[in-house]
Amino acid sequence: MNAIPSRFAAVHGPLTEIDLCGWVGQAAPGDILEYHRGFLALDTMPHGTRLAERERAELARVARRAWWAAEYGLIHLVQRRHRTNDYSYLAIARPKPRRTAVSLSSLLLAEVA
């Protein structure tokens, strides 16, 4: 059995992109967030999911934002397989970059502009 180390965030209900951004901004290095449980590649496809369209679209936004945060070095993305087509998609907080004093909100605003 593989134990997940550190602090594991408890989320009740579907996670939104705003929830993910809030967690990334406040998470301490090593904190873990399960941002999806299922099969992300299928669950974000319009015809391959069990989710309603609104939930599927929000999950796609969460997945893109998680990828974005990983690209900026804010989190590690990890999958944990439970059984066939059943995975936990985990975000693990990294130490905040020291090279700049830019906040998460500044990065998000720059992306919109």
Secondary structure as the mmCIF struct_conf table of DSSP 4:
data_model
#
loop_
_struct_conf.conf_type_id
_struct_conf.id
_struct_conf.beg_label_comp_id
_struct_conf.beg_label_asym_id
_struct_conf.beg_label_seq_id
_struct_conf.end_label_comp_id
_struct_conf.end_label_asym_id
_struct_conf.end_label_seq_id
HELX_LH_PP_P HELX_LH_PP_P1 ASN A 2 PRO A 5
BEND BEND1 SER A 6 SER A 6
STRN STRN1 PHE A 8 ALA A 9
BEND BEND2 GLY A 13 GLY A 13
HELX_RH_AL_P HELX_RH_AL_P1 GLU A 17 GLN A 26
HELX_LH_PP_P HELX_LH_PP_P2 ALA A 27 ALA A 28
TURN_TY1_P TURN_TY1_P1 PRO A 29 GLY A 30
STRN STRN2 ILE A 32 GLY A 38
HELX_RH_AL_P HELX_RH_AL_P2 LEU A 40 ASP A 43
TURN_TY1_P TURN_TY1_P2 THR A 44 THR A 44
BEND BEND3 MET A 45 MET A 45
TURN_TY1_P TURN_TY1_P3 PRO A 46 HIS A 47
BEND BEND4 GLY A 48 GLY A 48
BEND BEND5 ARG A 50 LEU A 51
HELX_RH_AL_P HELX_RH_AL_P3 GLU A 53 GLU A 71
TURN_TY1_P TURN_TY1_P4 TYR A 72 GLY A 73
BEND BEND6 LEU A 74 LEU A 74
STRN STRN3 ILE A 75 ARG A 83
TURN_TY1_P TURN_TY1_P5 THR A 84 ASN A 85
STRN STRN4 ASP A 86 ALA A 93
HELX_LH_PP_P HELX_LH_PP_P3 ARG A 94 PRO A 97
BEND BEND7 ARG A 98 ARG A 99
HELX_RH_AL_P HELX_RH_AL_P4 LEU A 104 VAL A 112
#
